[in-house]
Amino acid sequence: LYDRYTNFDLIPHCHGSGALAAVCLNAFGMSPLKAFGAANAIHGLLELQENLTDVFCGTHNVRGAWDTQGDLLAGLVGTAAYTIPPHASSTGA
């Protein structure tokens, strides 16, 4: 799927980062802001690893800077979706 559909990897980058933020929130009791930051820091390290293995190990994980930027943006969207608390109902219920 990764090779056939150019932007398929945005789905796991979004959901995976969001799920990691949820683990930080619930399993480790972090605040939403800390969970958001921790999950994105770890995701940034994953992106660095993808780039470094391409350079030093000859793999082909990254298609270019646009790919890394898209992955990081997807991670930001996912962690925001998983950490922003739901708003109270406007009906007061």
Residue, then its C-alpha position, 0 to 999 in steps of 0.5 A: l500500500y505504501d508503494r502503490y498509494t503515495n499518501f497512504d502513510l499519512i493514515p498511520h502517521c496520524h492515527g499512530s501519533g494520536a494513539l501514542a498521545a492517548v497512551c501518554l494521557n491515560a497510562f502515564g497521566m500526562s496533561p493534554l499539552k504534555a501528551f501532545g508534546a511527547a507524542n510529537a517529539i517521539h514521532g519526530l524521532l521516528e521521522l529522523q530514523e526514517n531519513l537516517t536509514d535511507v542515508f546510511c542503510g540504503t532503504h527507501n522510506v522517504r520520498g523527499a522533504w515534502d513526505t517528511q513534512g506531510d508525515l509530521l503534519a499528519g502527526l500533529v493533526g492526530t495528536a490534536a484530535y486525540t488530546i483536545p478535550p471535548h467541549a461541553s454541550s451548548t444545551g447544558a446537558 
